[in-house]
């Protein structure tokens, strides 16, 4: 019983802190949004898969050419793996990304009739798509919010700001979902990402000067 009370107090404290953090993030970064460039829902999926352990800037450089070469879902279905690997090589982990993207193209075409699904369970059935990627795709493609995308910035800053003690992204997501109103879930990811890039990077710096350090 005592442990339960402690957990409840921690939850209340984190909710109060999260409210203050969201309020300040809205003032600092009102226009935060995804920076990956794409024209279709399928291209969004491709860009998201390529962004794993790669900067959005580099992904946008690669997809500027890639999306001109592969214009339709069928182009990906028919793509030659070795050639595609060369096309996406600058994003890193190109063999795994090629395998996942080309396999995903076949699943989307054959299982979902060429259209990205609109639910978390269905998105997770697509090769290379985990909860983080699914949250990003569903939110940006359809405005469907089933969770919070936890990327490296969100993971690092959520721990730094005392919103979670976990390291695993899925557990961090669950902690954040408990303390943030659902209406804030989608924007919170992009505001925290932009905050990390602009004010509180992973590289060594004087953290006491970061705006959220005073909360």
C-alpha positions as CSV (number, residue, x, y, z in Angstrom):
1,X,0.0,0.0,0.0
2,X,2.8,2.4,0.9
3,X,4.6,1.7,-2.4
4,X,1.3,2.4,-4.3
5,X,1.0,5.8,-2.5
6,X,4.6,6.7,-3.4
7,X,3.9,5.8,-7.1
8,X,0.8,7.9,-7.0
9,X,2.7,10.9,-5.6
10,X,5.4,10.5,-8.3
11,X,2.7,10.4,-10.9
12,X,1.1,13.6,-9.6
13,X,4.4,15.4,-9.4
14,X,5.3,14.3,-13.0
15,X,2.0,15.5,-14.3
16,X,2.5,18.9,-12.8
17,X,6.0,19.1,-14.2
18,X,4.8,17.9,-17.6
19,X,2.1,20.6,-17.7
20,X,4.7,23.3,-17.1
21,X,7.1,21.8,-19.7
22,X,4.3,21.7,-22.3
23,X,3.4,25.3,-21.6
24,X,6.9,26.5,-22.1
25,X,7.6,24.4,-25.1
26,X,4.5,25.9,-26.8
27,X,6.0,29.4,-26.3
28,X,9.5,28.4,-27.4
29,X,8.6,26.3,-30.3
30,X,5.0,26.9,-31.5
31,X,5.6,25.7,-35.0
32,X,7.4,22.5,-34.3
33,X,6.6,19.7,-36.8
34,X,8.1,16.8,-38.8
35,X,11.0,18.0,-41.0
36,X,11.2,14.9,-43.2
37,X,10.0,15.7,-46.8
38,X,7.6,13.5,-48.6
39,X,4.7,13.7,-51.1
40,X,2.6,10.6,-50.3
41,X,1.9,8.5,-47.3
42,X,4.1,5.7,-48.7
43,X,7.0,8.2,-49.1
44,X,6.5,9.2,-45.5
45,X,6.9,5.6,-44.5
46,X,10.1,5.3,-46.6
47,X,11.5,8.5,-45.1
48,X,10.7,7.4,-41.6
49,X,12.5,4.0,-42.1
50,X,15.5,5.7,-43.6
51,X,15.7,8.1,-40.6
52,X,16.6,5.4,-38.2
53,X,20.1,6.4,-36.8
54,X,20.4,9.0,-39.5
55,X,19.8,12.8,-39.5
56,X,16.6,14.1,-41.1
57,X,18.8,16.4,-43.2
58,X,20.7,13.5,-44.7
59,X,17.4,11.6,-45.3
60,X,16.0,14.6,-47.1
61,X,19.1,14.8,-49.3
62,X,18.7,11.1,-50.2
63,X,15.0,11.1,-50.8
64,X,15.1,14.1,-53.0
65,X,16.7,11.8,-55.6
66,X,15.1,8.6,-54.5
67,X,11.5,9.8,-54.8
68,X,12.2,10.9,-58.4
69,X,13.5,7.5,-59.3
70,X,10.9,5.5,-57.4
71,X,7.6,7.3,-58.0
72,X,5.0,4.7,-57.2
73,X,4.6,1.8,-54.7
74,X,5.0,-0.6,-57.6
75,X,8.4,0.9,-58.3
76,X,9.5,-0.3,-54.8
77,X,7.8,-3.7,-55.3
78,X,9.8,-4.2,-58.5
79,X,13.1,-2.7,-57.1
80,X,16.3,-4.6,-57.3
81,X,17.7,-4.9,-53.7
82,X,21.4,-4.3,-54.7
83,X,20.5,-1.2,-56.7
84,X,18.2,0.1,-54.0
85,X,21.0,-0.4,-51.4
86,X,23.2,1.9,-53.4
87,X,20.4,4.4,-53.6
88,X,20.0,4.6,-49.8
89,X,23.5,3.8,-48.7
90,X,24.3,7.4,-47.4
91,X,21.6,6.9,-44.7
92,X,23.5,4.1,-43.0
93,X,22.4,0.5,-42.2
94,X,21.4,0.5,-45.9
95,X,21.1,-3.3,-46.2
96,X,18.6,-3.6,-43.3
97,X,16.7,-0.5,-44.5
98,X,16.5,-1.9,-48.1
99,X,15.2,-5.2,-46.8
100,X,12.6,-3.6,-44.7
101,X,11.4,-1.0,-47.2
102,X,11.1,-3.4,-50.1
103,X,9.4,-6.0,-47.9
104,X,7.1,-3.3,-46.6
105,X,6.1,-2.3,-50.2
106,X,5.0,-5.9,-50.9
107,X,3.0,-6.1,-47.6
108,X,1.3,-2.7,-48.3
109,X,0.4,-3.7,-51.8
110,X,-0.8,-7.2,-51.1
111,X,-2.2,-7.1,-47.6
112,X,-3.4,-3.5,-47.5
113,X,-4.3,-3.0,-51.2
114,X,-1.7,-0.3,-51.7
115,X,-2.9,2.0,-48.9
116,X,-1.2,2.5,-45.6
117,X,-3.4,1.2,-42.7
118,X,-4.8,3.5,-40.1
119,X,-4.4,1.5,-36.9
120,X,-1.4,0.7,-34.7
121,X,-1.8,-3.0,-34.9
122,X,-1.9,-3.0,-38.7
123,X,1.1,-0.7,-38.9
124,X,3.1,-3.0,-36.7
125,X,2.4,-5.8,-39.1
126,X,4.5,-4.0,-41.7
127,X,8.3,-5.0,-41.9
128,X,10.6,-2.4,-40.3
129,X,7.8,-0.5,-38.4
130,X,7.9,-0.4,-34.6
131,X,5.8,1.8,-32.3
132,X,7.9,4.9,-32.8
133,X,7.7,4.8,-36.6
134,X,4.0,3.8,-36.5
135,X,3.2,6.8,-34.2
136,X,5.0,9.2,-36.6
137,X,3.3,7.8,-39.7
138,X,-0.2,7.5,-38.3
139,X,-0.1,11.0,-36.8
140,X,1.3,12.7,-39.9
141,X,-0.6,10.7,-42.5
142,X,-4.0,10.5,-40.9
143,X,-4.0,12.6,-37.7
144,X,-4.4,9.3,-35.8
145,X,-2.8,9.5,-32.4
146,X,-2.4,6.2,-30.5
147,X,0.8,7.0,-28.6
148,X,3.9,9.2,-28.4
149,X,6.8,8.7,-30.8
150,X,9.9,8.3,-28.6
151,X,13.0,9.0,-30.7
152,X,16.6,9.6,-29.3
153,X,15.8,13.2,-28.4
154,X,12.5,12.4,-26.6
155,X,14.2,9.5,-24.8
156,X,17.1,11.5,-23.6
157,X,15.2,14.6,-22.6
158,X,12.3,12.8,-20.9
159,X,14.9,11.2,-18.6
160,X,16.8,14.4,-18.2
161,X,13.7,16.3,-17.2
162,X,12.6,13.7,-14.7
163,X,9.5,12.5,-16.6
164,X,10.6,8.9,-16.6
165,X,13.3,6.6,-15.1
166,X,13.1,4.1,-17.9
167,X,15.6,3.5,-20.8
168,X,13.4,1.4,-23.0
169,X,11.5,3.6,-25.5
170,X,8.2,1.6,-25.1
171,X,8.3,2.0,-21.4
172,X,9.1,5.7,-21.7
173,X,6.2,6.1,-24.0
174,X,3.9,4.5,-21.5
175,X,5.2,6.9,-18.7
176,X,4.6,9.9,-20.9
177,X,1.1,8.8,-21.9
178,X,0.2,8.7,-18.2
179,X,1.3,12.2,-17.5
180,X,0.4,14.1,-20.7
181,X,-3.1,14.8,-22.0
182,X,-3.8,12.9,-25.2
183,X,-4.3,16.2,-27.1
184,X,-0.6,17.0,-26.4
185,X,0.9,13.6,-27.5
186,X,1.5,14.3,-31.1
187,X,3.0,17.8,-30.8
188,X,5.0,17.0,-27.7
189,X,7.3,14.7,-29.8
190,X,8.2,17.4,-32.3
191,X,8.5,20.2,-29.7
192,X,10.9,18.1,-27.6
193,X,12.9,17.1,-30.7
194,X,13.3,20.8,-31.8
195,X,14.1,21.7,-28.2
196,X,16.9,19.2,-28.2
197,X,18.3,20.5,-31.4
198,X,18.0,24.2,-30.6
199,X,18.5,24.5,-26.8
200,X,19.6,21.3,-25.2
201,X,21.8,19.1,-27.5
202,X,23.3,15.7,-26.6
203,X,26.8,17.1,-26.8
204,X,28.3,18.6,-23.6
205,X,27.0,22.1,-22.8
206,X,25.9,24.2,-19.8
207,X,22.6,22.6,-19.0
208,X,21.7,25.2,-16.4
209,X,21.3,27.7,-19.3
210,X,18.7,25.6,-21.0
211,X,15.1,27.1,-20.7
212,X,13.5,23.9,-19.2
213,X,16.3,23.4,-16.6
214,X,14.5,25.9,-14.3
215,X,11.3,23.8,-14.2
